[in-house]
Amino acid sequence: MFEFTFMQHAFLGCFLVSLLAGTIGWFLLLRRQTFAAHALPHIGFSGAAASILLHIPSLLGMVLSSMLGGFFMGDGRTYAPSQRDTTTGLILATSLGIGAWCLHKANSASNQATTLLFGDVLSLDIQTLFALAGLTLFCLLCLAFMWRPLLFASLSPDLAQAQGVASSMINRLFLLIAALASSACAEIAGALLSFSLMIGPAAVALKLELSPLKGLLLSIIGSLCLSWGGLILSWYSDAPLAFWISLGGMGLYITACFLKRHAAKNST
């Protein structure tokens, strides 16, 4: 399979996205923002639908709409989980309505909706790979720059705020970065299932109660295993990549639960 150029591009694209998905997903779960991980790719879908109507690149539409949604979702005045989820749900519902309208108006090109929803990793070209590489590098550099305050605000938000950490700004900046990451993941697994690449491996790392660095590393490796493993399995089975990613994420979490229970029994 590796002699085909489109497969080489697919593996490289999965590698870039996995670096980002594993890192962002770990922080999203740590901060109890799983709903945001689900909502951002769907908001990006609306932007991609609008890009079809406006005849601009779909990745650009995804990035712009996801960042706009992440900006409003990161409003520090809605830090309480109930208010935060309400805001996220309203933004998601509004964006999906706009996306449906855009697809309706652009019905001549609406056959691209399936690609937007489920992804098409085999169609990645050099320009898209460069765009994914740029997004990945930018997001990882931003996370490295804000690593300490972000981790502090994620583990103990009240204490971080008392110590003078700008939690509101941290929250908004992080969701903007998460919006970029979700756009990149949607290029691989589509808007419907891209969040599984971020949530599955991160859930395993948190379930095993690893230290931050070990948890991040395991989350990245898990995302890479899901994307590369899913790509190989889809090659031989003709099943879509998103199917194997979602199924593999559940399998990894079940395995982590078994290992955790087995370790608890041995310690008693």
PyMOL commands that set and color helices and strands:
alter all, ss='L'
color gray80, all
select helices_A, chain A and resi 5-30+34-54+58-73+76-78+81-105+107-118+121-123+126-145+147-155+157-162+167-207+212-237+241-267
alter helices_A, ss='H'
color red, helices_A
deselect
rebuild
show_as cartoon
